[in-house]
Amino acid sequence: MKKRRVNLTLPEDLWTKLHTRVPSRKISQYIAEATVARLAEEERVALRERLKEQYLVRATQDRQMAEEFFASEQEASDRIVE
């Protein structure tokens, strides 16, 4: 995979925590993995929202269709009973 060199500015306390937990030679890898995880979570959240919106649209359509069929079924049922 092609890599790009970047310059980051981090708050001092964040840098201290990062530097304490991660060996110096692994910091780039750690930040890359954390970024991948964060982006994946944001994509999951966006997908969940799109699915929810589509579900609500579909639920409304399904309800309308059920109401239409119920009226037709009720009318047919009334004719059979007569």
C-alpha positions as CSV (number, residue, x, y, z in Angstrom):
1,M,0.0,0.0,0.0
2,K,1.3,3.4,-0.9
3,K,1.9,5.7,2.1
4,R,2.0,9.4,2.6
5,R,4.0,11.3,5.1
6,V,2.0,13.7,7.2
7,N,2.6,16.2,10.0
8,L,0.1,16.0,12.9
9,T,-0.5,18.4,15.7
10,L,-1.8,16.8,18.9
11,P,-2.7,18.2,22.3
12,E,0.2,17.7,24.7
13,D,-1.7,15.4,27.1
14,L,-2.8,13.2,24.2
15,W,0.7,13.0,22.9
16,T,1.9,12.0,26.4
17,K,-0.7,9.2,26.7
18,L,0.1,8.0,23.2
19,H,3.8,8.1,23.7
20,T,3.5,6.3,27.0
21,R,1.4,3.4,25.6
22,V,2.8,3.0,22.1
23,P,6.5,2.5,21.2
24,S,7.9,5.3,19.1
25,R,8.4,3.2,16.0
26,K,4.7,2.0,16.2
27,I,3.0,5.4,16.6
28,S,2.3,5.8,12.8
29,Q,0.8,2.3,12.6
30,Y,-1.2,2.9,15.8
31,I,-2.7,6.2,14.4
32,A,-3.4,4.6,11.0
33,E,-5.3,1.7,12.7
34,A,-7.2,4.1,14.9
35,T,-8.2,6.2,11.9
36,V,-9.3,3.1,10.0
37,A,-11.4,2.0,13.0
38,R,-13.0,5.5,13.4
39,L,-13.8,5.8,9.7
40,A,-15.4,2.3,9.7
41,E,-17.5,3.3,12.7
42,E,-18.6,6.5,11.0
43,E,-19.6,4.5,7.9
44,R,-21.6,2.0,10.0
45,V,-23.5,4.9,11.7
46,A,-24.2,6.5,8.3
47,L,-25.4,3.1,6.9
48,R,-27.6,2.6,10.0
49,E,-29.2,6.0,9.4
50,R,-29.8,5.3,5.7
51,L,-31.4,1.9,6.5
52,K,-33.6,3.5,9.2
53,E,-34.8,6.1,6.8
54,Q,-35.5,3.5,4.1
55,Y,-37.2,1.3,6.6
56,L,-39.5,4.1,7.6
57,V,-40.4,4.9,4.0
58,R,-41.1,1.2,3.3
59,A,-43.1,0.8,6.5
60,T,-45.4,3.7,5.4
61,Q,-45.8,2.1,2.0
62,D,-46.5,-1.3,3.5
63,R,-49.1,0.2,5.8
64,Q,-50.9,2.0,3.0
65,M,-50.9,-1.2,0.9
66,A,-52.3,-3.2,3.9
67,E,-55.0,-0.7,4.5
68,E,-56.0,-0.8,0.8
69,F,-56.1,-4.6,0.7
70,F,-58.0,-4.7,4.0
71,A,-60.7,-2.5,2.6
72,S,-60.9,-4.8,-0.5
73,E,-60.9,-8.0,1.6
74,Q,-63.6,-6.5,3.9
75,E,-65.8,-5.7,0.9
76,A,-65.3,-9.2,-0.6
77,S,-66.0,-10.8,2.8
78,D,-69.2,-8.7,3.2
79,R,-70.4,-10.0,-0.3
80,I,-69.8,-13.6,0.7
81,V,-71.8,-13.2,4.0
82,E,-74.7,-11.7,2.2
